[in-house]
Each structure stands twice: as structure tokens, then as C-alpha cells.
Amino acid sequence: MDLPKDLKYSEEHEWVKVEGEKVRIGITNFAQAELGDIVFVELPEVGDELEADEPFGSVESVKTVSELYAPITGKVVEVNEELEDSPEFVNESPYEKAWMVVVEPSDKSEIDKLMDAEAYEAMTKED
């Protein structure tokens, strides 16, 4: 499984990349593979507040619509507008092109509660 070691992972299959005082969030390769071909991505607006473990958007595939859950609490400072016109990036490049939002965390200690790549991989094998 394609699983970058420098990222943190949530039980809801989101990844988090720490970039200084901000974090970049997307969904994992495992999640996009389970969903199938992504046809639409709904994301929050810049300035929106995310609440950890609460929905912040959704991805629609040919099979289903799935909620996106915030891995941490914070304020959205950037949204990947390209996903509006190119939702297939989620399938093609979940860790590079298909990041979803950049957030300023309210409490950086929430990041420490997320899984590392090894723990996430173990969790996905149980499913």
C-alpha cells in the first residue's frame, strides 16, 4: 500500500501533513480505492472552522457519497479549488494533487493523537 511515512492518519482515513504552523489534509490511498472513481468533491470555504471528528465535506464516487471527517480542530486557510474541476485527482494522486484543505490547528496536540503509517496500515488490514 502507498503510505507516506511522514504523514499522520485518522481512523476515518484522512491524512495530515504538518507544514510549520499549518496542516494539509486529504484522504488516503486506501480510502479512494475503497470508494472507486471519484466524480465530485465538496469542500468547506476558507475561513470555516473545522471540529475534530465532525464532517467538513464529502466525496462522491460512482458507488456512494462519503463524508470527510476533520482529523483536527482548526480554521481553514486554503482549499484545493482544482478538485472542483478535477475530482479524479483523488484517485490519481491522493497525497500530492488531491490534498483538500490547509488548516491552522486550534490545538496542535490533537495531531499527536493520530496514527503513524504503521498503525494506520495495521488498522486497514483488520477491515
Secondary structure, 3 states (H helix, E strand, C coil): CCCCCCCEECCCCEEEEEECCEEEEEECHHHHHHHCCEEEEECCCCCCEECCCCEEEEEEECCCEEEEECCCCEEEEEECCHHHHCCCHHHHCCCCCCCCEEEEECCCHHHHCCECHHHHHHHHHHC
